[in-house]
Amino acid sequence: MFCNTTLCSAGPVGWVNTLAVAREWRGRGVGLALLQHAFGEFARRGLQRASLSVDAQNLTGATRLYQRAGMRKTREYLLLKKVLRTGA
């Protein structure tokens, strides 16, 4: 079973909440097609910008996909974590 999907929301800016392409379908243009479809729908609704957030360290090549789709980095965040252990 595979799932290729995108989930978006439209406010002042089109927002791509989720973009998922099954591993066996990656590298075939499915992700780019999903993004282009979302961008077209945003434009049809009168929106002039689209945004998303991505883990730039992920190993799937998502950042390259978004750049191929014409997106550019506008912000960068650093997320810090600490594992809390009882008694430590």
N, C-alpha and C positions, 0 to 999 in steps of 0.2 A: 504494500500500500504506500502511496506517496501523496504528498500534499504540497501544492504550489499555490500560495495565496498572498494577498496583500490586504491589509486593513488600514483604512485611512479615515481621517476626520477633516471636516472643512470648517474653518472659522475665518478669522482675518487672513490666515495663511493656510494653505493645504498642508496637512501633516500626515506623513506616512508613519503610522504607529507600528506596524508589523509588516515585514516582507520575508516570506519563507519559501525556499525552493528546496525540494527534496534532493538529497545528496546525488542520487542517480540522474537528476535532471540538470545539475549545475554545469555551467560551461556551454550550454546550448542556447543561450539567449532568452531563457524564460524569465529570469529576474529583470533583465532590461525591458522586456515586453511588458511585464507587470508594472514597472515604474512608468513607462511611457503611457500606458493606459491610465494610470492614476493621474499623471500630469495632464493628460487630455481632459479627464473629467474635472480636474481642478479648473482648468482654463474654461471649460464649458460653463462652469458655475461663476465665472467672472473673477477668479482668483489670479493674482499675478505672481505669486511666489509659492514654492513648496519647500518644506523642511523635513528633516528627520534627525535622529541621533543614532550614533553607531559606536560600538566598541572598536576603536581603531586598532586594537591588538588582536582582534579575532583572526582565526586562521582560514576563514572561508573566502577571503578576497572581497568582502562586502564593500570596503572603502574604495577599491578599484572599480567595482561595479557602479557605485554612485558617481564617481568621477567620470566614467565613460558616459553616464546619463546626463552629464553637464552640470552636476552639482559641485559646489566648492565649499571648503571648510570656512566657517565664519567664527566659530568659537571652539575652544578646547578646554576640557575640564580634567582635573586630576581627582580621582576618587581614592580616598585612603580608607583602609580597613584594618581592623584589629580583631582577632579571635579572642573572646573573653572566656576564661576558664574559671570555674569555681575554685576558690582558695589560692588563686595566683595573684 
